[in-house]
Amino acid sequence: VAMLRAAVAELASQKQDTIARLLSRLAHELKTNLNAILGAVQVLSSKDTDRAMLRVVTHACNIISNMVSDFSDLIDCTQHQLMLTYRFFLLSTLFRQLQRRFEVEARRMNVCLEFTVEGSAPPQIFADYARVSQVLTNLLCNALLAVQGLVERPGTVRVR
């Protein structure tokens, strides 16, 4: 019985550690993007409206929105309430939307974004559009962060 109590206590401790790490990461990412928004708004308030700055604000807001969605999905998963909405959509349409969404940030970072639907891939897929978009958005954000230090050397992020 003592061993069982110890095992239960260990599992509870691990769960608390996982939750603490998740919340810490969430807080860090939210603060980082909110600071980007605040900085851009300060610049905008001191100048005429600058479209590039507005795109930075939009990009940071989209990151925060995605994080909140991810967090909400995690909660839904733990409560077995996550709903998927499957439908047919064109990969090329999703890729165009992602290109528009990330092009200003990529250009600012001296990074070329390439989106290609490979010949072997079906042009249309049956999936949850929001989830596929969410995964690709997270991957693109991570890829851009990974090449952030390469401002002197142009880089390329390819999505195929």
C-alpha positions in Angstrom: 0.0 0.0 0.0 2.9 2.4 0.8 4.4 1.7 -2.6 1.1 2.4 -4.3 0.8 5.7 -2.4 4.3 6.6 -3.4 3.6 5.8 -7.1 0.4 7.9 -7.0 2.3 10.8 -5.4 5.0 10.6 -8.0 2.5 10.6 -10.9 0.7 13.6 -9.3 4.1 15.4 -9.0 4.9 14.7 -12.6 1.5 16.0 -13.7 2.1 19.2 -11.7 5.5 19.6 -13.3 4.1 19.2 -16.8 1.3 21.7 -16.2 3.8 24.2 -14.7 6.1 23.9 -17.7 3.2 24.3 -20.1 1.9 27.4 -18.3 5.4 28.8 -18.1 5.9 28.4 -21.9 2.4 29.8 -22.6 3.1 32.8 -20.4 6.5 33.4 -22.1 5.1 33.2 -25.6 2.2 35.4 -24.8 4.4 38.0 -23.2 6.8 38.0 -26.1 4.1 38.6 -28.7 2.3 41.1 -26.6 5.5 43.1 -26.2 5.9 43.0 -30.0 2.3 44.3 -30.4 2.9 47.0 -27.8 6.2 48.1 -29.5 4.6 48.2 -32.9 1.7 50.2 -31.5 4.1 52.7 -29.9 5.8 53.1 -33.3 2.5 53.6 -35.0 1.3 56.2 -32.6 4.5 58.3 -33.2 4.2 58.1 -37.1 1.7 58.1 -39.8 0.2 54.6 -40.3 2.8 52.2 -41.6 1.4 49.1 -43.3 4.5 47.0 -42.4 4.0 47.8 -38.7 0.4 46.9 -39.0 1.4 43.6 -40.5 3.8 43.0 -37.5 0.9 43.6 -35.1 -1.3 41.3 -37.1 1.3 38.6 -37.2 1.8 38.8 -33.4 -1.9 38.8 -32.8 -2.2 35.7 -35.0 0.5 33.9 -33.0 -1.3 34.7 -29.8 -4.6 33.6 -31.3 -3.0 30.3 -32.4 -1.5 29.7 -28.9 -4.9 30.3 -27.2 -6.5 27.9 -29.7 -3.8 25.3 -29.0 -4.3 25.7 -25.3 -8.1 25.4 -25.7 -7.7 22.3 -27.9 -5.4 20.8 -25.2 -8.1 21.4 -22.6 -10.8 19.9 -24.9 -8.5 16.8 -25.5 -8.1 16.2 -21.8 -11.9 16.4 -21.4 -12.5 14.3 -24.5 -14.4 17.1 -26.2 -12.2 18.0 -29.2 -14.3 18.3 -32.3 -12.8 17.8 -35.8 -14.5 19.2 -38.9 -13.5 17.3 -42.0 -13.9 18.7 -45.4 -12.3 18.8 -48.8 -9.9 21.7 -49.6 -7.1 22.5 -51.9 -3.6 22.5 -50.6 -2.7 25.3 -53.0 -5.4 27.5 -51.4 -4.0 26.9 -47.9 -0.5 27.5 -49.1 -1.5 30.8 -50.6 -3.1 31.9 -47.4 0.0 31.0 -45.4 2.2 32.8 -47.9 0.2 36.0 -47.5 0.2 35.6 -43.7 4.0 35.2 -43.4 5.4 37.1 -46.3 6.1 40.4 -44.6 7.7 38.8 -41.6 9.8 36.5 -43.8 10.9 39.4 -46.0 11.9 41.4 -42.9 14.0 38.5 -41.8 15.6 38.1 -45.3 14.0 34.7 -45.7 12.4 33.4 -48.9 9.2 31.3 -48.4 8.5 28.6 -50.9 5.2 26.7 -51.0 4.9 23.8 -53.4 2.3 21.1 -53.9 4.4 18.2 -55.0 3.3 16.3 -58.1 2.7 13.1 -56.0 0.5 14.9 -53.5 -3.3 15.1 -54.2 -4.3 18.6 -55.1 -7.3 18.3 -52.8 -7.3 16.6 -49.3 -10.0 15.6 -46.9 -9.1 16.9 -43.4 -9.8 19.4 -40.7 -8.8 22.6 -42.4 -8.3 24.5 -39.2 -6.1 21.8 -37.6 -3.9 21.5 -40.7 -3.6 25.3 -41.0 -2.8 25.4 -37.2 0.0 22.8 -37.5 1.5 24.4 -40.6 1.3 27.9 -38.9 3.1 26.5 -35.8 5.8 24.9 -38.0 6.3 28.1 -40.0 6.6 30.2 -36.9 9.2 27.8 -35.5 11.1 27.7 -38.9 11.2 31.5 -39.0 12.4 31.6 -35.4 15.1 29.1 -36.2 16.5 31.2 -39.1 16.1 34.5 -37.2 19.8 34.8 -36.6 20.6 34.5 -40.3 19.7 38.0 -41.3 23.1 38.5 -42.9 22.7 35.4 -45.1 19.5 34.9 -46.9 17.7 31.7 -46.1 14.8 29.7 -47.5 11.9 28.0 -45.7 10.2 25.4 -48.0 6.8 23.9 -47.4 6.0 20.9 -49.6 
